[in-house]
Amino acid sequence: MGKHSREIPGGRAVWNEETLWQAARHLEPRLVAIDSIPEFDQNCWFRRETPPTCRRVAEHARRIFEANLDYPVILAADGRLMDGGHRIARAWTGGATEILAVRFATNPPPDLVLANASGGSALAPAFEPPVPPASNLRDATAAREPRGTSNKNKQPEPGRKGLHSCDVPGGRAFWREETLWAAAAELPTALVAIDDIAEFDLNCWFTLRAQPTCRAVAKHARRIFGADLAYPVILSASGELMDGGHRIARAWIAGHRDVLAVRFMEDPEPDWIVHDGSAEATAAPMFDGAAEPWLD
């Protein structure tokens, strides 16, 4: 059962999803500009105890692409979002600039009020109405190459210029995507269990300068559902992911337990190294899990 909560003087008010939908059922929907809803550019879905790992982002991507736009989003009397973050993301990924919304003239009474001392800040902030799963998730998945085939002539998707980096003694090494693909061109492919790729359960995509806002997650959702599973992911000699996080997420959403991969016997030389203590080394610390104040 979904819930929405927000701070009020002395504590936190909590609404059950049924309460919001029953109270909103007679309101007249109207189009609202997506950019006028501030929560779309806030971190509404992650906390220190639930950081934005690739798997969690993939789960939100699934909810985004399963969201039913027949349901209007629900705005509070002050215009803040009470329900519908994934529907907003779904509309935005489809190119929409507006979304159907209803807005309370007066907010319904909350189902529960938690005093500050009760630890209510851990409540989930939003609710999505139940919708049938997208039937084409599995069917849209690209056919896989058989185990042991060559990766020859596979090239990065046009327009992408990704980077991979990892810690090395004395600093951090960086590889351009084209460097990795060129080095991996002749490697044999094999199926690898998704759960054996540790990075799928790590935060690989967000820093303090690139917060996991709803819009940022929607951008990753668009990349996930546009990922081509005919391209194998690339693993380092030690088995760490070097390229392909969105393809792993796409395969996982489609219900696959493994993904096509290549693995270096010896890692290629990095394109450059940023040494410890340099300005670049401290420019983008990782996301620390801090949520927006209205979700605290």
C-alpha positions as CSV (number, residue, x, y, z in Angstrom):
1,M,0.0,0.0,0.0
2,G,1.5,3.3,-1.1
3,K,1.8,6.4,1.0
4,H,2.7,10.0,0.7
5,S,4.1,12.0,3.6
6,R,5.3,15.5,4.2
7,E,6.5,17.6,7.1
8,I,4.1,19.7,9.1
9,P,4.6,21.7,12.2
10,G,5.6,19.3,15.0
11,G,5.8,16.2,12.9
12,R,4.9,14.5,9.6
13,A,1.6,13.9,8.0
14,V,0.9,10.7,6.2
15,W,-1.7,9.9,3.5
16,N,-2.6,6.4,2.2
17,E,-2.9,6.2,-1.5
18,E,-6.6,5.3,-1.3
19,T,-7.2,8.5,0.7
20,L,-5.7,10.7,-2.0
21,W,-7.5,8.9,-4.8
22,Q,-10.8,9.0,-3.1
23,A,-10.5,12.7,-2.2
24,A,-9.3,13.5,-5.8
25,R,-11.8,11.4,-7.8
26,H,-14.2,14.3,-8.5
27,L,-11.5,16.9,-9.3
28,E,-11.3,18.2,-12.8
29,P,-8.0,17.3,-14.5
30,R,-6.1,19.9,-16.4
31,L,-2.8,20.1,-18.2
32,V,0.2,21.3,-16.1
33,A,3.7,22.1,-17.3
34,I,6.1,19.4,-16.2
35,D,8.7,22.0,-15.5
36,S,6.4,23.8,-13.1
37,I,6.4,20.7,-10.7
38,P,9.5,21.3,-8.6
39,E,9.7,17.7,-7.3
40,F,10.7,16.5,-10.8
41,D,14.0,18.1,-10.2
42,Q,14.4,16.9,-6.6
43,N,15.6,13.6,-5.1
44,C,12.3,12.0,-4.2
45,W,13.3,8.3,-4.3
46,F,16.6,7.7,-2.6
47,R,18.1,8.0,0.9
48,R,21.3,7.1,2.7
49,E,19.9,3.7,3.5
50,T,18.6,3.2,0.0
51,P,21.3,4.8,-2.4
52,P,20.7,5.0,-6.1
53,T,22.3,1.7,-7.2
54,C,22.0,0.6,-10.8
55,R,19.4,-2.1,-9.7
56,R,17.3,0.5,-7.8
57,V,17.4,2.9,-10.8
58,A,16.4,0.0,-13.0
59,E,13.4,-0.7,-10.7
60,H,12.3,2.9,-11.0
61,A,12.9,2.7,-14.8
62,R,10.5,-0.2,-14.9
63,R,7.9,1.7,-12.9
64,I,8.4,4.7,-15.2
65,F,7.7,2.7,-18.4
66,E,4.8,0.8,-16.8
67,A,3.2,4.1,-15.5
68,N,-0.3,4.6,-16.8
69,L,-0.8,8.2,-18.0
70,D,-4.6,7.8,-17.9
71,Y,-4.2,8.6,-14.2
72,P,-3.6,12.3,-13.5
73,V,-1.0,13.2,-11.0
74,I,-2.2,14.7,-7.7
75,L,-1.0,18.1,-6.5
76,A,-1.5,19.5,-3.0
77,A,-3.3,22.8,-2.5
78,D,0.1,24.5,-2.6
79,G,1.0,22.9,-5.9
80,R,3.5,20.3,-4.5
81,L,3.4,16.8,-5.8
82,M,1.5,14.3,-3.7
83,D,1.3,11.4,-6.2
84,G,2.6,10.6,-9.7
85,G,6.4,11.0,-9.9
86,H,6.8,8.0,-12.2
87,R,3.9,9.2,-14.4
88,I,5.6,12.6,-14.8
89,A,8.8,10.8,-15.7
90,R,7.0,8.6,-18.2
91,A,5.4,11.6,-19.9
92,W,8.7,13.4,-20.0
93,T,10.6,10.5,-21.6
94,G,8.0,10.4,-24.3
95,G,8.7,14.1,-25.1
96,A,5.7,15.6,-23.3
97,T,6.1,19.0,-21.7
98,E,2.7,18.9,-19.9
99,I,0.8,16.3,-17.9
100,L,-2.7,15.8,-16.7
101,A,-3.0,16.8,-13.0
102,V,-5.7,17.4,-10.4
103,R,-5.1,19.9,-7.5
104,F,-6.8,20.0,-4.2
105,A,-8.3,23.3,-3.1
106,T,-7.8,22.0,0.5
107,N,-5.7,19.0,1.3
108,P,-7.6,16.0,2.7
109,P,-7.0,15.3,6.4
110,P,-4.0,12.9,6.7
111,D,-4.5,9.3,7.8
112,L,-1.8,9.6,10.4
113,V,0.4,12.3,12.0
114,L,3.8,11.2,13.4
115,A,5.5,13.3,16.0
116,N,9.1,14.3,15.3
117,A,10.3,11.9,18.0
118,S,8.6,8.9,16.3
119,G,11.1,8.5,13.5
120,G,8.5,9.1,10.7
121,S,11.1,10.4,8.3
122,A,11.8,7.0,6.8
123,L,8.3,6.8,5.2
124,A,8.1,6.4,1.4
125,P,7.1,9.7,-0.2
126,A,4.9,8.7,-3.1
127,F,2.5,6.2,-4.5
128,E,1.9,4.8,-8.0
129,P,-1.5,3.2,-8.8
130,P,-1.3,-0.4,-9.7
131,V,-1.1,-0.9,-13.5
132,P,-0.7,-4.1,-15.6
133,P,3.0,-4.8,-16.4
134,A,4.1,-3.8,-19.8
135,S,3.6,-6.8,-22.1
136,N,6.4,-6.0,-24.4
137,L,9.3,-5.9,-22.0
138,R,10.5,-9.4,-22.8
139,D,9.5,-9.3,-26.4
140,A,11.4,-6.1,-27.2
141,T,14.6,-7.6,-25.9
142,A,17.2,-8.0,-28.7
143,A,18.2,-11.6,-29.6
144,R,21.4,-12.7,-28.0
145,E,24.4,-14.0,-29.6
146,P,25.3,-17.6,-28.8
147,R,27.9,-18.4,-26.2
148,G,31.5,-18.3,-27.5
149,T,30.8,-16.0,-30.5
150,S,33.2,-13.2,-31.4
151,N,32.5,-9.6,-30.6
152,K,34.3,-8.5,-33.9
153,N,33.0,-5.4,-35.6
154,K,30.7,-4.4,-32.7
155,Q,31.1,-0.6,-32.1
156,P,29.6,1.8,-29.6
157,E,26.2,3.2,-30.4
158,P,26.4,6.4,-32.5
159,G,26.6,9.6,-30.5
160,R,27.7,8.1,-27.2
161,K,31.0,9.1,-25.7
162,G,31.0,7.4,-22.3
163,L,33.8,7.1,-19.8
164,H,34.7,4.4,-17.3
165,S,36.9,5.1,-14.3
166,C,38.2,3.2,-11.4
167,D,40.7,3.7,-8.5
168,V,44.3,2.8,-9.2
169,P,47.4,3.2,-6.9
170,G,47.9,6.9,-6.5
171,G,44.8,8.1,-8.3
172,R,41.9,7.2,-10.7
173,A,42.2,5.8,-14.2
174,F,39.9,6.7,-17.0
175,W,39.0,4.9,-20.3
176,R,37.1,6.3,-23.1
177,E,34.3,4.1,-24.4
178,E,35.9,3.8,-27.9
179,T,39.1,2.7,-26.2
180,L,37.3,-0.2,-24.5
181,W,35.4,-1.2,-27.6
182,A,38.5,-1.2,-29.8
183,A,40.4,-3.3,-27.2
184,A,37.5,-5.7,-26.8
185,A,36.7,-6.2,-30.5
186,E,38.2,-9.7,-30.8
187,L,37.2,-11.1,-27.4
188,P,34.8,-14.0,-27.2
189,T,31.4,-13.4,-25.7
190,A,29.8,-15.5,-22.9
191,L,26.7,-15.3,-20.7
192,V,27.5,-13.9,-17.2
193,A,25.0,-13.9,-14.3
194,I,23.8,-10.4,-13.6
195,D,24.0,-11.0,-9.8
196,D,27.7,-11.8,-10.3
197,I,28.4,-8.2,-11.6
198,A,28.9,-6.3,-8.3
199,E,28.5,-2.9,-9.9
200,F,24.8,-3.5,-10.5
201,D,24.3,-3.1,-6.8
202,L,26.5,0.0,-6.5
203,N,25.9,3.7,-7.2
204,C,27.7,4.1,-10.6
205,W,25.8,7.0,-12.0
206,F,25.4,9.8,-9.4
207,T,27.6,12.2,-7.6
208,L,26.9,15.3,-5.4
209,R,27.1,17.3,-8.7
210,A,24.8,14.8,-10.5
211,Q,22.0,14.2,-8.0
212,P,19.5,11.4,-8.5
213,T,16.6,13.7,-9.2
214,C,13.4,12.3,-10.8
215,R,14.5,13.9,-14.1
216,A,18.0,12.4,-13.9
217,V,16.5,9.0,-13.2
218,A,14.1,9.4,-16.1
219,K,17.1,10.1,-18.3
220,H,18.7,6.9,-17.2
221,A,15.4,5.1,-17.8
222,R,15.3,6.3,-21.3
223,R,18.9,5.0,-21.8
224,I,18.0,1.7,-20.2
225,F,15.0,1.1,-22.5
226,G,17.0,2.2,-25.5
227,A,19.8,-0.2,-24.7
228,D,20.7,-2.8,-27.3
229,L,21.4,-6.2,-25.8
230,A,23.2,-7.3,-29.0
231,Y,26.1,-5.4,-27.6
232,P,27.9,-7.3,-24.8
233,V,28.9,-5.6,-21.6
234,I,32.7,-5.3,-21.0
235,L,34.3,-6.7,-17.9
236,S,37.8,-6.0,-16.6
237,A,40.4,-8.7,-16.1
238,S,39.2,-8.8,-12.4
239,G,35.6,-9.1,-13.4
240,E,34.6,-5.5,-12.7
241,L,32.1,-3.7,-15.0
242,M,33.8,-1.3,-17.4
243,D,31.0,-0.7,-19.9
244,G,27.3,-1.7,-20.1
245,G,25.4,-0.7,-17.0
246,H,22.3,0.3,-18.9
247,R,22.3,-2.9,-20.9
248,I,22.5,-4.9,-17.6
249,A,19.5,-2.9,-16.3
250,R,17.6,-3.6,-19.5
251,A,18.2,-7.3,-19.4
252,W,17.3,-7.4,-15.7
253,I,14.0,-5.6,-16.3
254,A,13.2,-8.0,-19.1
255,G,13.6,-10.9,-16.6
256,H,17.0,-12.2,-17.7
257,R,19.3,-13.7,-15.1
258,D,22.4,-13.2,-17.2
259,V,23.8,-10.9,-19.9
260,L,26.1,-11.2,-22.8
261,A,29.7,-10.1,-21.8
262,V,33.3,-10.0,-22.8
263,R,36.2,-10.0,-20.3
264,F,39.7,-8.8,-20.7
265,M,42.6,-11.1,-19.9
266,E,44.6,-7.9,-19.3
267,D,43.0,-4.5,-19.0
268,P,44.0,-2.0,-21.7
269,E,46.0,1.1,-20.8
270,P,43.9,3.9,-19.5
271,D,43.5,7.0,-21.6
272,W,44.6,9.1,-18.6
273,I,45.0,9.1,-14.8
274,V,43.9,11.7,-12.4
275,H,46.3,11.7,-9.4
276,D,45.2,11.9,-5.8
277,G,45.0,15.4,-4.4
278,S,44.5,17.1,-7.8
279,A,41.5,19.4,-8.4
280,E,39.9,16.9,-10.7
281,A,40.2,14.2,-8.0
282,T,38.0,16.1,-5.6
283,A,35.6,17.8,-8.1
284,A,32.7,15.3,-8.0
285,P,32.3,13.4,-4.7
286,M,29.8,10.6,-4.8
287,F,26.1,11.1,-3.8
288,D,25.8,10.9,-0.1
289,G,22.1,10.0,0.1
290,A,20.8,13.3,1.3
291,A,17.1,13.7,0.3
292,E,15.2,16.9,-0.3
293,P,13.9,18.5,2.9
294,W,10.3,17.6,2.2
295,L,11.2,14.0,2.3
296,D,13.4,14.1,5.5
